Each structure stands twice: as C-alpha cells, then as structure tokens.
C-alpha cells in the first residue's frame, strides 16, 4: 500500500489553519536528522509573509518556533509580548507570531507557527488565536503520529514546499491601509493581485540593483523602483561612517538642507539617527507628527521642506549591522499598511549590500584613477606655433588600461606628438604603459628621430616585459616649416585635416608592434602641412567605434568643411561620436594638435602665474594680474569681464581641487584666452544643469560657471589624467 505524502498532509492541514486563524501565513517546522535545527517544511499563506520567515531555526533560538519545540507550550511574540521571546530578525516588521509544538508520546517532531500582520489594536496574538492554534496543532500531531507509525519519515524535504494563498487584499483597518502610497498595488478585488504585485516590485528592484555599477546607478534605481511605486515625491539615502551621517543620494530635497545633513553628527536627534538599529520603520503621517517628535529647535536639518505630507524612515543594514537610513517623503498624508511597510523594508534591505558593493567598486575605480593621474601627462599644451589637447577614455569600469599620449618639446622649433597602446585593460597594462611612455619620451628628449626612438623603445620592452605587445606612433613637428616626420610601430597613422576642411591619412608604413622582434627597424615618412592644419593621433579604440571601415578619417570628414577646427571643440566632437557608438570595447586615447605656423596663429602676447593649493588670497592676485596685463596690451575694455570670469573660475578650482592652480592669459589677433588648470579631473557643470533629481552628482557647480557661460564668447573644459583645464575666450575687435 502506498504511504501518504507528508507534504500533502501538511498543506491540507495548514490551509485549514490559515482560514480558521485568519492568519497571513501558517508554517510547519520539523527537526532535521540531528535534532539541533528546525527546518521549514511547508509554508502556506500570502506573500510577502511566506517569503520572509526563516528557513532554519536553531533549537536554542529565542524565537517562538524554537521555544515551543523546547517547552511543549504555546510561545508568542509581538510588540506587546515578552522580550525574551522575539519575532525572527528576518521579519521586516514586528509581526505577531504564535507557535505550538508538534509531537506524540513525548516525542517532539517540530512546531506549527502562525503569523499575523500587526494592527493598531493588537500587539500580540489573541487568547482565542492561541487556543485555536493549540487545537489545530494537536489534531495535526495525531495525524503525524499515525503517519510515523506507518513508516512515513518525519523529516523535512530537500527544500520547503510553498503553497501560496491568493485572496483579495485586506481592507484598511483604523487607517492602517490606503492613503498616498496604497495606489498601484494591484486590483483589490482580484485574489492575489496585491500580493503578487508586491513581490513583482521586489523582484524588479533586485534585478535592477544587480545591474547597478556605481552609487549614481543605485540612486537612479531607487528613484524608479522604490520612490515611484510607492507614489512618493522625495527620497534620501544616508550612510553612517566615523560617527557621522553622510548623504549617499537623494531626489527632490532642498540642497541646502542636504548640505547641513551631510557630515552631521550621528548623535544629533533626528529620524535619520533614531531609525538606526530599529526593527520597524518610523512613520509620520504628516508634518505635525514629524515636528512633534523632532522639532526644528532640536537641530534637525529640515529635509522635509519639499514634502508637506508624511515621511517614512527605514534602516539600511548589512546583516545585523545598521549602515544608514532611507527616507521617503510624500505630499499627502501618509498611511502605510502592514504589508506595505513589510515590502518597503524588504526593498530597503536590498540596498545595504548593493551600496557596499558600489562603494567598493567606486573605491577601486578611485585608486585606478589616482594611478593614472601619476602615469599620464597633462592633457593640454600651449607651445609656440602648436596647440594640443588629449583625452583618455577607459573601456572598463576599473579605469585601467594601456593607452597613452604625450607631447614633448624637443627644441624651441620642434615638438613630438606621441600616442601608444599596450594590450590589455589591467594595472599590469598601465605599468608597462608607464615604462614605455618614459622610454619613448627619454629617447626623443635625447634627440633621437622618431624611427630611432621607436626601435630603442621596442628593444627595451622585449627585455623588460617579454611577450607583451604594444603599438606606438610618433609625429615630429617642425614649427618653422610645417614638416611632419612620422614613424609607426604597428599603430594607426595620424589623420590630417587641412584648413579647407579636406581630410587625408598619410601613407605611413605600419612597422611591427613592440614586443615582436627586438631588432625591428622602423621607417620614416615626411609630410608638409600649412598653418591651421589639424593633426589627430588616436588608438585603435577610436577606429573600432567609428562609423565605417575608414575609421577616424571618415569620422573627421563627417564633421563637414564648416566644422570647428579648434582642438578642444574638435576633440569633444570626436569623443562624443566615439562614446555613443555601441560597438566600443577598447580604451580610447585621442591627441589633437593644431599647427599654427611660425606666427603662432596670431598670438601676440602671453603670460602666466601659479596659485598655491587652497590659497584663496591668490584670487585677488589673479584679478590684479589680469587687469595689469590687459592694460599693458591695450585691452582695457575687456578687463572687467575677463577679471570677473577669471576670479570665479580660479575660486572654483581652489575650493574644489586639492592642487595648485596654473593660470595662463593669452592675446591673439581676434580674441583673449584664459586657461585655468588644476589636478581635479571632475568636469564642471553650470548650476542650472545640476538638478535635484540627479543624486550623487560630483561635478563642480556654482555661480562662477554660470557667469562664464553668459560673458564668454566660447568656453569649455579639457579633463585629463592629471586634472582638467577650464578655458574661456572673449572676442577682441580687430
């Protein structure tokens, strides 16, 4: 005779118990083989409760399931029950829990556990529920005893059996449900619609967080997958470190209030600190309730100014450790039911590990960026007769790679342009890149022509890093007559853009890459270009990303004959096209230089000064410097505007960049140009562009760049490995 299936018997009994007890879930736990752990065998009930109860409970745990199994008596937990018996810590809110032992003839098999969502009128399971649960457990024990005697093993299966109950959503009780956040959770009259909708949003959030690469991505996911489903208007995420509260991200909160909260003491009395370590969310239905608990006079930074309705605060943690707080703000009075509170807490629990991972990735990327700062040179050069800019864009999030660029002044009338590429995207590639860059630079500085410098660098690489491949292209520019001497070691040749807008690629023998043959020789190619010609050197990441098989040449041609030729603008256009290409899989280094000829492109005067790190007194010296130089050059009419713009940009650099600031002033035939260079690679953004719903923005912003945007005839920035250059120009009447 076939023996009854234990799981089917348990499901039938638990389904009856859910209806009789009007519980959200009823669960059967049985001892495992060694009798030390109670394992979830069957769970019957509604989401999300059936997904949050622990799967394994040690028999010594202070949870009702374990206490009932140990003592053979009813054990309960809830906000109003004994503190020695607690609801499982995995529960997102303090559910009401009651457990009764299962067993026969003095032999304990496990426990039957019922769970209810808390309501304003109940702080513990009722006496009626306890009596009913005891009777149901006794009846089930009789059935299990018969099965055991018939030879059915009383042990859990490989994994729990889940038997969900799909029923219409519970009606609001004493205002506990409905309200601002209740809209959108399925259809109340369709059985299971609300419960499955809850779990759908949790699943979508988990999937989206798994794809988030950094803190900004995480905050965008929070906005789309937590704030919007709950119908909230604002959110704010904080973390706690070194006894300080730090803002990790926010949306639609006053920036001044965010600044006051950022870095505030963890001992400051506020909901952000009160919720740390709490078992349940802190709910404030409206502003009156919030101010009553945390009045402004107690020093609480007013984040809630944009949300006149209610706020809810949820702890963020990793394991049992609180790491921060999450706040949602509404414009209407807030009433969150128990299920909504549970779902919100489950969502916020997913944030803790994700934020830890994102911060670790961010720290790793910061280390990589700092390494590259020391390995890559400045990215803007102002040589007599030659203006050059460069940019490096890594292909991977680590920021590491082997592409490099360099500009070397070989003599007052000669400069060398260099671009190279070491295979790989790792710190090893960056180390080899630094060695090669130093070698090529040293040989060129010694006076070796490009082909000879490449041959020597190739020989050095085969000795230092055998088996590593790299490519390199060197262009030696004669400022006096516009002659270009080009040599390539397996690298793409440069692209030339002439003053009439035509584009050409010189026929340069590619040569062998570095690392193939230690005795390889390289050919030289000479090309003459007129003043106002533009040279573009690049790594093959640009070719892969370009629009067709002609690569970089086609890219420059596509800009048209009327396109700008200024190196900074041209570099922006080239990289924008490159970064938008979906096929980009490699690092990209681009160096663009404008050959201005022996007259220096109409350069009449130039002067520069240096301001020490954080020396705000230097701002006044810059204003004096600008006014005096413009007076000497006969440009008094431009002094007021240029002095104001210079003052603002230099102030921004001193405040935001932890470095000295180089200031350069140049007078051309038709314009005056200012370059402000620092060692902070974060590009600036005018304040109107920095929106409150762009959390975690790290860009500089302030009124300074707004002023520049209004007064300058043209302006931009050139980020580099070591920092950035903010430049602006003002037209001068010819």
N, C-alpha and C positions, 0 to 999 in steps of 0.2 A: 504494500500500500504506500502511495506517495505521501510524504510528510508535508504539512502545510508550510508555506514560505513565511519566515519570520517577519520580513519586511512588509508583506501584505497584511499580516495580522496587526502590526504596529500602525500602519497607515490607516486602517479602518478604525482602530481604537482612537487614534489621535484626531481623526476627522470628526468623530463624535464629540471628543473633548473640546475642540475648538468651538463647536456650536453650543455645547452646554455651558461652557465657561464664558462665552462671548469674548474669547481671548484673541489677541493678534497672532499668536503662534503657540503651539504646544510641541515640545521636543522630547524624544526618548533618548536617554543616555544609557549605555551598557558598559560594564567593565571590560577592559581588554584582557588578554590572556594572563598577564602578570598581576592583575588586580590592583595596580597602582594608579591607573588613569581611566577616567570615564570618557568614552568617545561618543560623539554624536552619531546616532544610528539612523534615526528618521526625524525629519522636521516637517511639520505641517502648519501652514499659516499663510499670512500675506507678506509680500515684500513691503518695506525693506527689512522687517524684523528677522525673517528666516535667514537672511544673509549676514547678520551681524553677531549672532550668538557664537561663542567659541566652539571649535570642533573638538578640542581636547581639554579636559579639566583634571588637574591633579586631585587625588582624593583628599589631600590636605589643604586645598584651597579654601578661602573664606567665602566661596560662592554658594548660593542656596542649593545647587545641584549636588555639590560635594558634601555640604553639611547634612543634607537629608540622607544621602547614601551612608554617611558615617554613623548618624544618630538614629536613623529609622523614624524620624519625626518630620512634620511639616516645617520647612525653613522658608522664610520670606525675606525679600529685600526691596527697598524703595526709599524715596526721600524721607519717609517717616518711620522707617524700621530701624532695628539695632545696627549700630555702626560696625559691630563685629562681623556682621554678615552683609556683604556688598553685592550689588549687581556686577556682572562681569565688566572688566575695564574696557573690553572691546565695544560695549554698547555705546552708541554715540550720544545718548541722553539717558538720564536715570530712569529706565523702565521699571515697572512693577513686576517682580518675579516671585513665583512661588514654586516650590519643588516638594515632591513626595517620593519616598523610597519605593522601589520595585523589588520584590523578592518573595520567597516562600520557605517555610520550615526553617527559619533562622538564617537562610542563605540570601544575601543581598545581591541582586542582579544589576542594579543601577538606580536611575531616578527618572521620574516624569516631571518635566518643567514646563510651566505655563508663563506666558509673558503678555503684559498689557501695556499699552502706551499710557503715560501719566496724564491725568486731567487735573484741573484746578481744585476739584472737590475730593480727590483721592490721592493719598500719599503712601498707601500700602495696600496690598491685596485685601479684600474684604473677608470677614469671617465666613460668609456664605461661599465665596470662591474657594477658601481653604477646605471647607467641609466637602464641597463637590469634588475638588481635586483629590482629596484623600479617598473618596468613594471610587472615583474613576481609576486611581492607581491600584486600589485593592482588587477591583474587577479585572484589571489588566494583569495583575500579578497571578491571579488564579489561572488565567488563560496561558500565561507564560510557563507556569508550573506544569501544566498538562503537556505543553509542547516539549519542555525539557525532559520530562519523564518518558516522552515518546521518542526521544533521541535527537530533537532539534537543537543544534548548538546555540547557546545563549551568548554569542559574541558578535561584535559589530562586523559589518562587511568591510570591503576594501575602502569604500568611501561612503559618506552619508547619502541617504535617499531623501530627495527634496520633493514634497508634494504640495505645491502652492494652492492656496485657496483664493479664487478670484471672486470678489464680491464688490458691490457698489461702495464708493467712498463713504466713510463715516460722516454724518452730519456734524456741523460745528457745535461744540459744547462750551457754553459760557464764554463765547468769543474766542475760543482757542483755535478755531479754523477760519478760513476765508480771509478777507481783507486784501491788502495790497499785494501780497505775494502769492495768494492762492490761485490766481488766474493761470490758466495754461497747463494745469496738471491733469491732462486727460479729460474724459467726459464722466461726470459724477454718477450718471445713471447706467453706465456701461460697466458690468462686472470686470474688475481687474484693470480698468483703463488707467486710473490714477496710479495704482501701484506699479504697473509696468512702465508708465511714463516716468515715474521717479527713477527707476533703475536704468531706463534708457539714457537719461541725462547723466547719471553717474558713469555709465559706460562710455558715453561720448566724451565726457571730461577726461576720463582715464586715458582714452586713446589719444586725445589731443595733447595732454601733458606729456605723453610718451614721445611725441614728436617735437616738443619744445626744446630748443637748443640752448637758450640763454634766458636771463631774467626778463628781458623785454618780451620774448615769446611767451613766457609763462603768464605775464600780466595780460597779454592780449587774449590768451586762452581763458583766463579768469573772467575777463570782461564779457566774452562771448558765451562761455559755458556755465558761468555761475551768476554773474550780475544780471544778465538779460533774462535767463529762465525764471529767476525769482522776481522779475519786474522791478528791480532796484534802479536807483538813479546814480548811486555813487558806490565806490568800494575803496578800501585802503588796506594794504598788507604791510605789517611791520615784522621785524625780527629783533631779537634781543641778543646783544653781544657786549661784553665788558660792562655789564650793569647799565647799558644804555639802550634806548629804543630807537631803532633805525627804520626809516621808511623804505620798503623794497619796491613799492609800486602803488599807483592809485589812479583813479579816474573821477573827474568832475568834483574835486575837492579844492578849496581855496589854497593857492600855492603858498601864501604867507603862513597859513595855519600849518601846512605840511612842513615848512621850514622850521617852525617852532617845535613841532613834534619830533622832527628828525634830530637824533642825538640827545633827546631829553632823558632825564634820569629814570631808571626803572622803578625808583621809589616814589615817583610822582603819582599821586592818587588820580587815576583815570581808568576808564573801562578797558583801555589797551593793556594796562598792567594788572587790573583786577581779574581779568579773564585768564591770565596765565595760570596754568595748572588746574583750571576749573573742569568739572566733569560735564557741564552743560553750558549752552550758550547763554549770554546775558542779553535779555530782550528789554527794549524800552519802546513802548507803544507809540510815544510821541515825545516832543521836545520837553514838555513839562516833566515827564517821568525821568528823562535823562538829566535835566538840570536839577531836579530834586536830589538825585543820587550823587551827581558830580557837578556842583555849581561852579560857575566861572571863577568865583573868588578863591577857589581852592587850586587855581593854577592850571586847570585842564586846558590844553590847546584846543581851540574850537574848530575841529574838523567838520562839525555838523552844520556849518553855516549854509551849505548848499542843499541840505536835506531837511525840510521843515517837519517832516513826519517822523517815523520811528527809525531806530537803529538796532542792529543785532551784532553782537561781538562773539566770535568763536575762537577758541585757542588753536594754534598751529603747533604741531609737535612731530617728533620723530621717536617712535616707540613710546615710552612713558615720559619723555623729556619735552617740556614746553619750549618752543623755539621762537614763538612770536604770536601775533594775533591777526585775525581777519575781521573786517568790519564791512557791513552792507548798510547803505542808507537809502531811505525811501522818502518820497514827497508826500505820502499819505500815511495816515495812522497804520501801524503795523500789528497784525495778528497772525502769528505763525502757529499752525497746529503742530502736534507732537510729531507727526510723520514728516512734515516739512522741516522741523528742527533736526530730526534724525538725518534726513537726506542732506541738509546743508552741512551738518557736522561730518558726515561721511565724505562729502566733496572736499571740505577743507582738510581732512586728514590726508587726502591725496597730495595736497600742496607741500606738506613738510618734506618728504623725501625728494620731491621734484625740485624744490628750492635748494636743497643741499646739493643735489647733482648739478643744478645750473650754476650755483656759486663755485663749485669745484671746477667746472668747465671754464667759467669766467676767470678764475684764478690761474688756471693753466694757460689760457689764452693771454692773460696779462703778462705772465712770465715770458711767453714766447715773444710778445710784442716788445718787452724790455730787452730781450736778447737781440732782436732785430734792430732796435734803436742803436745798439752799440756796433752792429755789424754793417749797417747801411749808412752811406754818407748823407749829407744834406741833399735836398731834392730841388733846389733852385740855385742857379749860378748866374752871376752878372759879371761877365768877362768883357773886356773891351772888344766890341765887334761881334760878340756871340752871347745870346741869351738862351739859357737852357732850363728845362724843368723835367722832373721824372716822377714816376709813381710806381709803387709795387703793390699788387693786389694778390694775396694768397688764395689758393683754391680751396683750402680746408679750414675748418674752424680753429685748428690749433695755431694758425697764423705762421707756421714754419714752412720754409721752402728753400730752394737753392737759386732762385733768380736774383740777379743784382744789376746795378747800374753804377756808373761813376763818370765824373768829368774831371780831367786832370789838366792843370795849367803847366805846359811843358816849357814855355818861354813867353815873353810878352806878346809874341806874334803867333803862337801855336797853342792849341788845346786839343786834347784827345777825348773822344766820347767812347764809352765802353758799356756794353751790355752783355751779360752772360747768363748761363743756365746750367746748374748742376742737377743731375737726375734725382728724383725723389722729393718727398714732402715731409721731411723729418728734421729733427735737430741735427742729425748727422749731416744731412744735406746742407744745413745752414753753416755748420762748422767748416765743411770743405769749401763752401762758397766764400767764407771769410778768408780762408787761406789763399784761394785763387785770386780773389779781388786784390788782396795785399800784394801778391806776386806780380800780377799784371801792372798794377799801379807802380810798384817799385821799378820794374824794368822800363816802363815808359818814362818815369822820372829820371832814370839814369841816362836817357837819351836814345834808347833803342827804338827803331822804327816799329810800326805795328806788327809786321810779319815776324820780325825777330823776337819781339816781346811775347807773341803767342807761342813761338817754338820753345822758348825758355820756360814759360808757364806750363806748357804741356809736359816737358821733361820733369819739372818739379812735381806735378800731380801724379805721374806714374810712380814716382819714388815715395811720396807721402801716402797716397791712397790708391794702391793698385786695384784695378777692377772697377773703379768709379769713372763714369763718363760725364763729360761736360762739354758745352759749346760756348763760343765767345766771338764777339765781333768788335773790332776797334776801328774808329774813324779818326784820323788825324786831320785837323782843320788848320789850314794856313790862313790866318786872318787877313794878311796883306793882299793875297790874290784870289782867295776862294778856292784853292786847290784842296781836294779831299783825297787822302791816301787811306784806302780801305783794305783790311785783311780779315779773313773769317776762318774760324776753326769749327766747321760744321754748323755754323749759325746762319739764320736767315739774313740776307743782306738788308741794308737800310733802304728806306723809301724816301725819295726826294720829291718835294712839292715846290715848283718854281713860282716866281711872282705872278705869272699869268694864270695860275691855277692848274696847270698841267702837272701830272704825276708820273714819275718813272722810277724803275728799280734798276740800279746799276748791275751790270753783268760781273758779279764777283765770284771767283772760284771758291766753292764752299770749304774745301780742305777737310781733313779728318778731324773728328771731335777729339778733345783732350782725353787721354787715357787709352787710346787705341794703339798708337805706335809712338814710343818715346823719342824716336828720331824723325818724326814727321816734320816736313817743311811746309811753309805757307806762302802763298802768292800775294802780291800786292796789286791793287787796282787804283788808278788815279782818275778822278772826275773833277771838273771845274764847275762851279755854280756861281751865279750872280748874287749880289746883295739882295736881301729879303727872301732868300730861299729858305725852306724849312727841311730839316732832316729828321726822320723818325727811325729810331732804333727800338727793337722790341724783342721779346722772347716768343717762342712758338705758341704759348698760350693764347696770344692775340690772333695768330693765324687760324687756330682751331675754332676760335669764337667768331671769326669774321663771316661775312655774308656769302662768300662763294670760294671757289678754288684759288682765286687770285689773292685771297687773304688781305693783308694790310694795304696793298696798293689799291685794291678795289674799295676798301673802306675809306681811304683818303679821297679817292676820286668821287665817291658817292656824296661827299660833302659839297661838291659843286665849286665852280670857279669863284663865286662871290663869298664863299665861306671865310670866316675869320682866319687869320694866319698867326695871331698872337699865340705863343707857345702854351700859355696857361689855358686859354679857351679851347685851343685845338686838342690839348690833352684831355680836357673834360669831355669833349665830344667823342673822342676815340674810346675812352674808357666807358662812357655811358653805353655806347653801342656794344662794347665787349661784354659788359656786365649783364646786359639784357639778353644776351644770347643764351638759350637753354643748353647748348652743347658744351659750354665751358667746363673743362675738367682739370685744367692745369693752371699753375701760377701765371701771372702776367706782370712783366716789368716793361715799362714804356719810357723812353727818353726822347724828348722832342726839343730840338735846338733851332733857333733862327739865326742864320748867318747874316749879320747886319753890315758887313763890309768894314773897310778901314776907317770909315767915318763914324762907325758905331751907331748907325741908324738914326743919325741926327742928335746924338747925345751931346749936350752942351756942358752940363755940369753934373757933378755927383759928389755926395759926401755922406758920411755915416757916423753913428755913435753907438755905444753899448750901455744898457741899463742893467744894473746888478739885480740878482734874484730878489723879488718881493720888495724892491726899493721904490716905494710909491713916490718918494721925493723926486725920483728921476722923471716923473711925468712933467713936472714943471720945467726941468732941464730940456725935455723934448720940445715943449712949446717954445721956449727961448731959442733953441737950435733951429726950429723950422722958421720962425719969424726972421732971425738974423740971416739965414741962408737965402731966403726968398728976397729979402731986402738987397743983399749983395748981388743977386741975379736979376734984379729989376722986376720982380714978380709980386710987388706989394699987394696987388688986387686979389691974388689968390691966398694971401696969408691967413685971413680969418677962417675960411672954410677948411683949409688944409691943417691949420693949427688945431681946430676943434676935432676933426676926424682923427688926427694923429694922437691927440690926447686920449680920446675914447678907446681906440684900438690898443694903445700901449697899456692903458689901465686894465683892460680886459686880460691882456697877456700876463701882466704882473700878478693879477688876482688869481687867475685860473691855471697858469702854467708854473710848475716848480722848476724854473730855469732862468738864466739870464735872457735878456731880450735884445736882439740886434735891430737897429733902426737905420734904414737907408733912404735917402732922398735923392731923386734924380730929375734933371730937367732935360727934356727932349725938345725938338723943334716945335712940336704941337701939343705937348702935354707935360704935366709934372706927375711923377710916380713915386709912391711911398711903399716900402716893403717893411713889414714888422714880422720878425722871425723869432719863434720860441721853440721849446722842446716838448710841447704837448701836442700829440698827433690828432686830438679830437677836433673835428672841423666845427667852426662856429655856425650858428643859425640865428637869424634875426628873431627877436622875441615873438612877433605875431605868428610865426610859423610853429612855435613850440606850444602845442595845445595841451590842455589839462588832461585830455584822454590819451596822451602819449606817455604812459608811465615809464619811469626809469630813464628818461632822457638824460644823456650825459654830455650833451653839447653845451658849449658856452652860449650864453644868451644875455641880452641886456640892451639898454637903450643905445649903447655905442654903435653896434652894427646897424641898428635902425637908422641912426644919423648918417652913417656911411652910405647906406642904401639910398638915402634921399639926396645927399650932396654930391656923391662921386659920379663922374661920367661913366666909370666902369670899375668893378671891384671883384674880388674872388679870393680863393684860398688854395694853397698847394700843400696838402699833407704829405709827409714823408716818413721814412723810418725813424728819423731823429726828432721830428716835430712838424711844424707847419709854418707857412708864410702867408700872412694876410696882406694882400696888396690892394691898393686903390689908386685911381688916377683922376686927374682933373684937367679938362681941356684948356689949352692956352691959345689965345688968339694969335694967329700968325701975322 
